[in-house]
């Protein structure tokens, strides 16, 4: 998703490499808004599945949220 939506300065490396390589990513096929919606839905599911573990799952929840919301 970031390869499609971020710029090289933001990422600290070249972007759009997937498109240049002819890779058919979900974000490219369905659009970044759709991909972002799917991503957030999966993160919500992960959080719900981890809920029974309480604070023991806190780090996993934070990691999932970080991966979903990072911008570089």
HTML snippet that shows the backbone in 3Dmol.js (N, CA, C, O; Angstrom):
<script src="https://3Dmol.org/build/3Dmol-min.js"></script>
<div id="view" style="width:600px;height:400px;position:relative"></div>
<script>
const pdb = `
ATOM      1  N   UNK A   1       0.829  -1.191   0.000  1.00  0.00           N
ATOM      2  CA  UNK A   1       0.000   0.000   0.000  1.00  0.00           C
ATOM      3  C   UNK A   1       0.872   1.252   0.000  1.00  0.00           C
ATOM      4  O   UNK A   1       0.616   2.191  -0.754  1.00  0.00           O
ATOM      5  N   UNK A   2       1.901   1.265   0.846  1.00  0.00           N
ATOM      6  CA  UNK A   2       2.782   2.429   0.875  1.00  0.00           C
ATOM      7  C   UNK A   2       3.549   2.578  -0.433  1.00  0.00           C
ATOM      8  O   UNK A   2       3.821   3.699  -0.863  1.00  0.00           O
ATOM      9  N   UNK A   3       3.898   1.474  -1.066  1.00  0.00           N
ATOM     10  CA  UNK A   3       4.602   1.539  -2.342  1.00  0.00           C
ATOM     11  C   UNK A   3       3.770   2.296  -3.373  1.00  0.00           C
ATOM     12  O   UNK A   3       4.315   2.947  -4.264  1.00  0.00           O
ATOM     13  N   UNK A   4       2.464   2.207  -3.248  1.00  0.00           N
ATOM     14  CA  UNK A   4       1.545   2.853  -4.185  1.00  0.00           C
ATOM     15  C   UNK A   4       1.197   4.283  -3.782  1.00  0.00           C
ATOM     16  O   UNK A   4       0.990   5.133  -4.648  1.00  0.00           O
ATOM     17  N   UNK A   5       1.131   4.562  -2.481  1.00  0.00           N
ATOM     18  CA  UNK A   5       0.597   5.851  -2.027  1.00  0.00           C
ATOM     19  C   UNK A   5       1.631   6.832  -1.492  1.00  0.00           C
ATOM     20  O   UNK A   5       1.369   8.034  -1.465  1.00  0.00           O
ATOM     21  N   UNK A   6       2.784   6.362  -1.070  1.00  0.00           N
ATOM     22  CA  UNK A   6       3.792   7.253  -0.489  1.00  0.00           C
ATOM     23  C   UNK A   6       4.771   7.715  -1.566  1.00  0.00           C
ATOM     24  O   UNK A   6       4.830   7.143  -2.655  1.00  0.00           O
ATOM     25  N   UNK A   7       5.535   8.755  -1.248  1.00  0.00           N
ATOM     26  CA  UNK A   7       6.564   9.189  -2.193  1.00  0.00           C
ATOM     27  C   UNK A   7       7.936   8.734  -1.696  1.00  0.00           C
ATOM     28  O   UNK A   7       8.085   8.303  -0.552  1.00  0.00           O
ATOM     29  N   UNK A   8       8.920   8.836  -2.565  1.00  0.00           N
ATOM     30  CA  UNK A   8      10.259   8.336  -2.256  1.00  0.00           C
ATOM     31  C   UNK A   8      10.867   9.049  -1.053  1.00  0.00           C
ATOM     32  O   UNK A   8      11.541   8.420  -0.237  1.00  0.00           O
ATOM     33  N   UNK A   9      10.638  10.342  -0.936  1.00  0.00           N
ATOM     34  CA  UNK A   9      11.187  11.094   0.197  1.00  0.00           C
ATOM     35  C   UNK A   9      10.588  10.597   1.509  1.00  0.00           C
ATOM     36  O   UNK A   9      11.302  10.393   2.491  1.00  0.00           O
ATOM     37  N   UNK A  10       9.293  10.407   1.513  1.00  0.00           N
ATOM     38  CA  UNK A  10       8.591   9.918   2.707  1.00  0.00           C
ATOM     39  C   UNK A  10       9.088   8.525   3.099  1.00  0.00           C
ATOM     40  O   UNK A  10       9.284   8.243   4.281  1.00  0.00           O
ATOM     41  N   UNK A  11       9.290   7.663   2.113  1.00  0.00           N
ATOM     42  CA  UNK A  11       9.686   6.280   2.371  1.00  0.00           C
ATOM     43  C   UNK A  11      11.185   6.124   2.599  1.00  0.00           C
ATOM     44  O   UNK A  11      11.614   5.165   3.241  1.00  0.00           O
ATOM     45  N   UNK A  12      11.978   7.045   2.084  1.00  0.00           N
ATOM     46  CA  UNK A  12      13.421   6.909   2.190  1.00  0.00           C
ATOM     47  C   UNK A  12      13.972   5.898   1.196  1.00  0.00           C
ATOM     48  O   UNK A  12      15.106   5.440   1.334  1.00  0.00           O
ATOM     49  N   UNK A  13      13.174   5.552   0.201  1.00  0.00           N
ATOM     50  CA  UNK A  13      13.587   4.630  -0.863  1.00  0.00           C
ATOM     51  C   UNK A  13      12.621   4.808  -2.029  1.00  0.00           C
ATOM     52  O   UNK A  13      11.594   5.475  -1.904  1.00  0.00           O
ATOM     53  N   UNK A  14      12.962   4.207  -3.154  1.00  0.00           N
ATOM     54  CA  UNK A  14      12.115   4.327  -4.340  1.00  0.00           C
ATOM     55  C   UNK A  14      10.742   3.716  -4.080  1.00  0.00           C
ATOM     56  O   UNK A  14      10.609   2.749  -3.330  1.00  0.00           O
ATOM     57  N   UNK A  15       9.725   4.296  -4.711  1.00  0.00           N
ATOM     58  CA  UNK A  15       8.364   3.770  -4.603  1.00  0.00           C
ATOM     59  C   UNK A  15       7.872   3.364  -5.992  1.00  0.00           C
ATOM     60  O   UNK A  15       8.569   3.546  -6.990  1.00  0.00           O
ATOM     61  N   UNK A  16       6.681   2.821  -6.035  1.00  0.00           N
ATOM     62  CA  UNK A  16       6.069   2.339  -7.276  1.00  0.00           C
ATOM     63  C   UNK A  16       6.867   1.213  -7.924  1.00  0.00           C
ATOM     64  O   UNK A  16       6.774   0.988  -9.130  1.00  0.00           O
ATOM     65  N   UNK A  17       7.651   0.510  -7.112  1.00  0.00           N
ATOM     66  CA  UNK A  17       8.448  -0.599  -7.644  1.00  0.00           C
ATOM     67  C   UNK A  17       7.566  -1.773  -8.054  1.00  0.00           C
ATOM     68  O   UNK A  17       7.883  -2.476  -9.013  1.00  0.00           O
ATOM     69  N   UNK A  18       6.468  -1.993  -7.342  1.00  0.00           N
ATOM     70  CA  UNK A  18       5.575  -3.097  -7.705  1.00  0.00           C
ATOM     71  C   UNK A  18       4.987  -2.873  -9.094  1.00  0.00           C
ATOM     72  O   UNK A  18       4.967  -3.790  -9.916  1.00  0.00           O
ATOM     73  N   UNK A  19       4.514  -1.674  -9.357  1.00  0.00           N
ATOM     74  CA  UNK A  19       3.938  -1.366 -10.668  1.00  0.00           C
ATOM     75  C   UNK A  19       4.995  -1.486 -11.760  1.00  0.00           C
ATOM     76  O   UNK A  19       4.730  -2.024 -12.835  1.00  0.00           O
ATOM     77  N   UNK A  20       6.195  -0.980 -11.479  1.00  0.00           N
ATOM     78  CA  UNK A  20       7.273  -1.053 -12.466  1.00  0.00           C
ATOM     79  C   UNK A  20       7.642  -2.496 -12.787  1.00  0.00           C
ATOM     80  O   UNK A  20       8.057  -2.806 -13.904  1.00  0.00           O
ATOM     81  N   UNK A  21       7.488  -3.381 -11.791  1.00  0.00           N
ATOM     82  CA  UNK A  21       7.810  -4.798 -11.985  1.00  0.00           C
ATOM     83  C   UNK A  21       6.621  -5.582 -12.542  1.00  0.00           C
ATOM     84  O   UNK A  21       6.719  -6.788 -12.771  1.00  0.00           O
ATOM     85  N   UNK A  22       5.505  -4.895 -12.757  1.00  0.00           N
ATOM     86  CA  UNK A  22       4.325  -5.559 -13.296  1.00  0.00           C
ATOM     87  C   UNK A  22       3.579  -6.420 -12.297  1.00  0.00           C
ATOM     88  O   UNK A  22       2.826  -7.312 -12.687  1.00  0.00           O
ATOM     89  N   UNK A  23       3.778  -6.164 -11.009  1.00  0.00           N
ATOM     90  CA  UNK A  23       3.092  -6.941  -9.970  1.00  0.00           C
ATOM     91  C   UNK A  23       1.654  -6.452  -9.808  1.00  0.00           C
ATOM     92  O   UNK A  23       1.405  -5.249  -9.731  1.00  0.00           O
ATOM     93  N   UNK A  24       0.736  -7.372  -9.758  1.00  0.00           N
ATOM     94  CA  UNK A  24      -0.682  -7.044  -9.580  1.00  0.00           C
ATOM     95  C   UNK A  24      -1.026  -7.132  -8.098  1.00  0.00           C
ATOM     96  O   UNK A  24      -1.446  -8.184  -7.617  1.00  0.00           O
ATOM     97  N   UNK A  25      -0.851  -6.041  -7.384  1.00  0.00           N
ATOM     98  CA  UNK A  25      -1.161  -6.029  -5.957  1.00  0.00           C
ATOM     99  C   UNK A  25      -2.635  -5.700  -5.748  1.00  0.00           C
ATOM    100  O   UNK A  25      -3.277  -5.114  -6.619  1.00  0.00           O
ATOM    101  N   UNK A  26      -3.160  -6.079  -4.598  1.00  0.00           N
ATOM    102  CA  UNK A  26      -4.558  -5.762  -4.292  1.00  0.00           C
ATOM    103  C   UNK A  26      -4.794  -4.256  -4.284  1.00  0.00           C
ATOM    104  O   UNK A  26      -5.829  -3.781  -4.751  1.00  0.00           O
ATOM    105  N   UNK A  27      -3.833  -3.512  -3.754  1.00  0.00           N
ATOM    106  CA  UNK A  27      -3.982  -2.055  -3.716  1.00  0.00           C
ATOM    107  C   UNK A  27      -4.040  -1.474  -5.125  1.00  0.00           C
ATOM    108  O   UNK A  27      -4.799  -0.537  -5.373  1.00  0.00           O
ATOM    109  N   UNK A  28      -3.262  -2.009  -6.035  1.00  0.00           N
ATOM    110  CA  UNK A  28      -3.276  -1.517  -7.415  1.00  0.00           C
ATOM    111  C   UNK A  28      -4.547  -1.952  -8.142  1.00  0.00           C
ATOM    112  O   UNK A  28      -5.102  -1.188  -8.933  1.00  0.00           O
ATOM    113  N   UNK A  29      -5.006  -3.163  -7.881  1.00  0.00           N
ATOM    114  CA  UNK A  29      -6.193  -3.683  -8.563  1.00  0.00           C
ATOM    115  C   UNK A  29      -7.487  -3.027  -8.090  1.00  0.00           C
ATOM    116  O   UNK A  29      -8.366  -2.721  -8.896  1.00  0.00           O
ATOM    117  N   UNK A  30      -7.599  -2.814  -6.780  1.00  0.00           N
ATOM    118  CA  UNK A  30      -8.851  -2.312  -6.202  1.00  0.00           C
ATOM    119  C   UNK A  30      -8.779  -0.858  -5.748  1.00  0.00           C
ATOM    120  O   UNK A  30      -9.810  -0.251  -5.457  1.00  0.00           O
ATOM    121  N   UNK A  31      -7.596  -0.304  -5.686  1.00  0.00           N
ATOM    122  CA  UNK A  31      -7.415   1.073  -5.246  1.00  0.00           C
ATOM    123  C   UNK A  31      -6.982   1.150  -3.794  1.00  0.00           C
ATOM    124  O   UNK A  31      -7.303   0.272  -2.994  1.00  0.00           O
ATOM    125  N   UNK A  32      -6.253   2.203  -3.458  1.00  0.00           N
ATOM    126  CA  UNK A  32      -5.731   2.339  -2.098  1.00  0.00           C
ATOM    127  C   UNK A  32      -6.807   2.483  -1.025  1.00  0.00           C
ATOM    128  O   UNK A  32      -6.629   2.001   0.093  1.00  0.00           O
ATOM    129  N   UNK A  33      -7.917   3.136  -1.350  1.00  0.00           N
ATOM    130  CA  UNK A  33      -8.975   3.284  -0.345  1.00  0.00           C
ATOM    131  C   UNK A  33      -9.571   1.929   0.019  1.00  0.00           C
ATOM    132  O   UNK A  33      -9.808   1.646   1.194  1.00  0.00           O
ATOM    133  N   UNK A  34      -9.812   1.095  -0.982  1.00  0.00           N
ATOM    134  CA  UNK A  34     -10.337  -0.252  -0.734  1.00  0.00           C
ATOM    135  C   UNK A  34      -9.332  -1.053   0.099  1.00  0.00           C
ATOM    136  O   UNK A  34      -9.702  -1.697   1.080  1.00  0.00           O
ATOM    137  N   UNK A  35      -8.063  -1.006  -0.300  1.00  0.00           N
ATOM    138  CA  UNK A  35      -7.030  -1.768   0.405  1.00  0.00           C
ATOM    139  C   UNK A  35      -6.912  -1.313   1.856  1.00  0.00           C
ATOM    140  O   UNK A  35      -6.770  -2.131   2.765  1.00  0.00           O
ATOM    141  N   UNK A  36      -6.971  -0.008   2.061  1.00  0.00           N
ATOM    142  CA  UNK A  36      -6.880   0.529   3.425  1.00  0.00           C
ATOM    143  C   UNK A  36      -8.079   0.080   4.260  1.00  0.00           C
ATOM    144  O   UNK A  36      -7.929  -0.249   5.437  1.00  0.00           O
ATOM    145  N   UNK A  37      -9.251   0.065   3.662  1.00  0.00           N
ATOM    146  CA  UNK A  37     -10.444  -0.414   4.363  1.00  0.00           C
ATOM    147  C   UNK A  37     -10.321  -1.880   4.752  1.00  0.00           C
ATOM    148  O   UNK A  37     -10.678  -2.265   5.865  1.00  0.00           O
ATOM    149  N   UNK A  38      -9.818  -2.693   3.836  1.00  0.00           N
ATOM    150  CA  UNK A  38      -9.602  -4.110   4.133  1.00  0.00           C
ATOM    151  C   UNK A  38      -8.595  -4.271   5.269  1.00  0.00           C
ATOM    152  O   UNK A  38      -8.792  -5.068   6.185  1.00  0.00           O
ATOM    153  N   UNK A  39      -7.521  -3.505   5.191  1.00  0.00           N
ATOM    154  CA  UNK A  39      -6.480  -3.567   6.213  1.00  0.00           C
ATOM    155  C   UNK A  39      -7.039  -3.238   7.589  1.00  0.00           C
ATOM    156  O   UNK A  39      -6.777  -3.953   8.556  1.00  0.00           O
ATOM    157  N   UNK A  40      -7.800  -2.167   7.681  1.00  0.00           N
ATOM    158  CA  UNK A  40      -8.347  -1.776   8.979  1.00  0.00           C
ATOM    159  C   UNK A  40      -9.375  -2.788   9.479  1.00  0.00           C
ATOM    160  O   UNK A  40      -9.485  -3.017  10.683  1.00  0.00           O
ATOM    161  N   UNK A  41     -10.118  -3.389   8.570  1.00  0.00           N
ATOM    162  CA  UNK A  41     -11.042  -4.451   8.964  1.00  0.00           C
ATOM    163  C   UNK A  41     -10.310  -5.647   9.547  1.00  0.00           C
ATOM    164  O   UNK A  41     -10.757  -6.232  10.534  1.00  0.00           O
ATOM    165  N   UNK A  42      -9.192  -6.013   8.943  1.00  0.00           N
ATOM    166  CA  UNK A  42      -8.400  -7.136   9.453  1.00  0.00           C
ATOM    167  C   UNK A  42      -7.775  -6.809  10.809  1.00  0.00           C
ATOM    168  O   UNK A  42      -7.689  -7.672  11.682  1.00  0.00           O
ATOM    169  N   UNK A  43      -7.344  -5.574  10.979  1.00  0.00           N
ATOM    170  CA  UNK A  43      -6.778  -5.162  12.270  1.00  0.00           C
ATOM    171  C   UNK A  43      -7.856  -5.214  13.341  1.00  0.00           C
ATOM    172  O   UNK A  43      -7.596  -5.666  14.456  1.00  0.00           O
ATOM    173  N   UNK A  44      -9.056  -4.761  13.023  1.00  0.00           N
ATOM    174  CA  UNK A  44     -10.168  -4.842  13.978  1.00  0.00           C
ATOM    175  C   UNK A  44     -10.449  -6.293  14.359  1.00  0.00           C
ATOM    176  O   UNK A  44     -10.688  -6.594  15.528  1.00  0.00           O
ATOM    177  N   UNK A  45     -10.420  -7.188  13.379  1.00  0.00           N
ATOM    178  CA  UNK A  45     -10.632  -8.613  13.658  1.00  0.00           C
ATOM    179  C   UNK A  45      -9.536  -9.161  14.560  1.00  0.00           C
ATOM    180  O   UNK A  45      -9.810  -9.910  15.499  1.00  0.00           O
ATOM    181  N   UNK A  46      -8.302  -8.789  14.274  1.00  0.00           N
ATOM    182  CA  UNK A  46      -7.178  -9.257  15.089  1.00  0.00           C
ATOM    183  C   UNK A  46      -7.330  -8.783  16.531  1.00  0.00           C
ATOM    184  O   UNK A  46      -7.126  -9.554  17.469  1.00  0.00           O
ATOM    185  N   UNK A  47      -7.687  -7.523  16.702  1.00  0.00           N
ATOM    186  CA  UNK A  47      -7.878  -6.992  18.057  1.00  0.00           C
ATOM    187  C   UNK A  47      -8.985  -7.756  18.781  1.00  0.00           C
ATOM    188  O   UNK A  47      -8.847  -8.086  19.959  1.00  0.00           O
ATOM    189  N   UNK A  48     -10.070  -8.032  18.083  1.00  0.00           N
ATOM    190  CA  UNK A  48     -11.185  -8.758  18.701  1.00  0.00           C
ATOM    191  C   UNK A  48     -10.766 -10.174  19.094  1.00  0.00           C
ATOM    192  O   UNK A  48     -11.132 -10.653  20.167  1.00  0.00           O
ATOM    193  N   UNK A  49     -10.009 -10.839  18.239  1.00  0.00           N
ATOM    194  CA  UNK A  49      -9.554 -12.197  18.546  1.00  0.00           C
ATOM    195  C   UNK A  49      -8.569 -12.230  19.713  1.00  0.00           C
ATOM    196  O   UNK A  49      -8.490 -13.220  20.440  1.00  0.00           O
ATOM    197  N   UNK A  50      -7.826 -11.149  19.885  1.00  0.00           N
ATOM    198  CA  UNK A  50      -6.847 -11.078  20.970  1.00  0.00           C
ATOM    199  C   UNK A  50      -7.453 -10.612  22.286  1.00  0.00           C
ATOM    200  O   UNK A  50      -6.824 -10.741  23.336  1.00  0.00           O
ATOM    201  N   UNK A  51      -8.655 -10.077  22.243  1.00  0.00           N
ATOM    202  CA  UNK A  51      -9.299  -9.522  23.433  1.00  0.00           C
ATOM    203  C   UNK A  51      -9.340 -10.494  24.611  1.00  0.00           C
ATOM    204  O   UNK A  51      -9.092 -10.064  25.738  1.00  0.00           O
ATOM    205  N   UNK A  52      -9.642 -11.785  24.413  1.00  0.00           N
ATOM    206  CA  UNK A  52      -9.698 -12.705  25.555  1.00  0.00           C
ATOM    207  C   UNK A  52      -8.373 -12.827  26.326  1.00  0.00           C
ATOM    208  O   UNK A  52      -8.355 -13.274  27.473  1.00  0.00           O
ATOM    209  N   UNK A  53      -7.279 -12.428  25.691  1.00  0.00           N
ATOM    210  CA  UNK A  53      -5.971 -12.550  26.338  1.00  0.00           C
ATOM    211  C   UNK A  53      -5.592 -11.317  27.147  1.00  0.00           C
ATOM    212  O   UNK A  53      -4.527 -11.276  27.763  1.00  0.00           O
ATOM    213  N   UNK A  54      -6.453 -10.326  27.142  1.00  0.00           N
ATOM    214  CA  UNK A  54      -6.240  -9.138  27.961  1.00  0.00           C
ATOM    215  C   UNK A  54      -4.927  -8.441  27.677  1.00  0.00           C
ATOM    216  O   UNK A  54      -4.504  -8.306  26.529  1.00  0.00           O
ATOM    217  N   UNK A  55      -4.293  -8.001  28.755  1.00  0.00           N
ATOM    218  CA  UNK A  55      -3.052  -7.235  28.622  1.00  0.00           C
ATOM    219  C   UNK A  55      -1.903  -8.062  28.078  1.00  0.00           C
ATOM    220  O   UNK A  55      -0.929  -7.506  27.570  1.00  0.00           O
ATOM    221  N   UNK A  56      -1.999  -9.380  28.174  1.00  0.00           N
ATOM    222  CA  UNK A  56      -0.942 -10.234  27.623  1.00  0.00           C
ATOM    223  C   UNK A  56      -0.825 -10.056  26.108  1.00  0.00           C
ATOM    224  O   UNK A  56       0.240 -10.298  25.539  1.00  0.00           O
ATOM    225  N   UNK A  57      -1.890  -9.643  25.464  1.00  0.00           N
ATOM    226  CA  UNK A  57      -1.891  -9.461  24.012  1.00  0.00           C
ATOM    227  C   UNK A  57      -1.645  -8.010  23.606  1.00  0.00           C
ATOM    228  O   UNK A  57      -1.722  -7.672  22.425  1.00  0.00           O
ATOM    229  N   UNK A  58      -1.356  -7.169  24.564  1.00  0.00           N
ATOM    230  CA  UNK A  58      -1.180  -5.749  24.282  1.00  0.00           C
ATOM    231  C   UNK A  58      -0.118  -5.458  23.236  1.00  0.00           C
ATOM    232  O   UNK A  58      -0.332  -4.635  22.345  1.00  0.00           O
ATOM    233  N   UNK A  59       1.017  -6.120  23.335  1.00  0.00           N
ATOM    234  CA  UNK A  59       2.099  -5.878  22.384  1.00  0.00           C
ATOM    235  C   UNK A  59       1.704  -6.308  20.969  1.00  0.00           C
ATOM    236  O   UNK A  59       2.037  -5.628  19.998  1.00  0.00           O
ATOM    237  N   UNK A  60       1.004  -7.422  20.853  1.00  0.00           N
ATOM    238  CA  UNK A  60       0.540  -7.865  19.538  1.00  0.00           C
ATOM    239  C   UNK A  60      -0.447  -6.866  18.934  1.00  0.00           C
ATOM    240  O   UNK A  60      -0.393  -6.575  17.740  1.00  0.00           O
ATOM    241  N   UNK A  61      -1.339  -6.349  19.762  1.00  0.00           N
ATOM    242  CA  UNK A  61      -2.294  -5.351  19.275  1.00  0.00           C
ATOM    243  C   UNK A  61      -1.571  -4.093  18.805  1.00  0.00           C
ATOM    244  O   UNK A  61      -1.891  -3.539  17.753  1.00  0.00           O
ATOM    245  N   UNK A  62      -0.602  -3.651  19.586  1.00  0.00           N
ATOM    246  CA  UNK A  62       0.163  -2.460  19.214  1.00  0.00           C
ATOM    247  C   UNK A  62       0.925  -2.681  17.919  1.00  0.00           C
ATOM    248  O   UNK A  62       0.975  -1.793  17.068  1.00  0.00           O
ATOM    249  N   UNK A  63       1.519  -3.860  17.762  1.00  0.00           N
ATOM    250  CA  UNK A  63       2.266  -4.163  16.542  1.00  0.00           C
ATOM    251  C   UNK A  63       1.345  -4.157  15.327  1.00  0.00           C
ATOM    252  O   UNK A  63       1.701  -3.615  14.280  1.00  0.00           O
ATOM    253  N   UNK A  64       0.179  -4.750  15.459  1.00  0.00           N
ATOM    254  CA  UNK A  64      -0.779  -4.781  14.352  1.00  0.00           C
ATOM    255  C   UNK A  64      -1.216  -3.370  13.981  1.00  0.00           C
ATOM    256  O   UNK A  64      -1.296  -3.033  12.800  1.00  0.00           O
ATOM    257  N   UNK A  65      -1.494  -2.557  14.971  1.00  0.00           N
ATOM    258  CA  UNK A  65      -1.909  -1.181  14.719  1.00  0.00           C
ATOM    259  C   UNK A  65      -0.786  -0.389  14.068  1.00  0.00           C
ATOM    260  O   UNK A  65      -1.027   0.389  13.145  1.00  0.00           O
ATOM    261  N   UNK A  66       0.434  -0.581  14.540  1.00  0.00           N
ATOM    262  CA  UNK A  66       1.581   0.124  13.962  1.00  0.00           C
ATOM    263  C   UNK A  66       1.742  -0.207  12.483  1.00  0.00           C
ATOM    264  O   UNK A  66       1.912   0.688  11.655  1.00  0.00           O
ATOM    265  N   UNK A  67       1.688  -1.485  12.158  1.00  0.00           N
ATOM    266  CA  UNK A  67       1.851  -1.909  10.766  1.00  0.00           C
ATOM    267  C   UNK A  67       0.758  -1.300   9.888  1.00  0.00           C
ATOM    268  O   UNK A  67       1.015  -0.917   8.747  1.00  0.00           O
ATOM    269  N   UNK A  68      -0.446  -1.212  10.415  1.00  0.00           N
ATOM    270  CA  UNK A  68      -1.578  -0.703   9.633  1.00  0.00           C
ATOM    271  C   UNK A  68      -1.559   0.811   9.470  1.00  0.00           C
ATOM    272  O   UNK A  68      -2.130   1.331   8.512  1.00  0.00           O
ATOM    273  N   UNK A  69      -0.919   1.521  10.381  1.00  0.00           N
ATOM    274  CA  UNK A  69      -1.007   2.979  10.357  1.00  0.00           C
ATOM    275  C   UNK A  69       0.304   3.679  10.030  1.00  0.00           C
ATOM    276  O   UNK A  69       0.340   4.906   9.936  1.00  0.00           O
ATOM    277  N   UNK A  70       1.366   2.930   9.857  1.00  0.00           N
ATOM    278  CA  UNK A  70       2.650   3.588   9.567  1.00  0.00           C
ATOM    279  C   UNK A  70       2.575   4.298   8.220  1.00  0.00           C
ATOM    280  O   UNK A  70       1.792   3.920   7.349  1.00  0.00           O
ATOM    281  N   UNK A  71       3.400   5.331   8.063  1.00  0.00           N
ATOM    282  CA  UNK A  71       3.369   6.081   6.811  1.00  0.00           C
ATOM    283  C   UNK A  71       4.738   6.231   6.173  1.00  0.00           C
ATOM    284  O   UNK A  71       4.927   7.047   5.271  1.00  0.00           O
ATOM    285  N   UNK A  72       5.681   5.449   6.640  1.00  0.00           N
ATOM    286  CA  UNK A  72       7.006   5.444   6.006  1.00  0.00           C
ATOM    287  C   UNK A  72       7.691   4.122   6.266  1.00  0.00           C
ATOM    288  O   UNK A  72       8.819   3.913   5.819  1.00  0.00           O
TER     289      UNK A  72
END
`;
const viewer = $3Dmol.createViewer("view");
viewer.addModel(pdb, "pdb");
viewer.setStyle({}, {cartoon: {color: "spectrum"}});
viewer.zoomTo();
viewer.render();
</script>
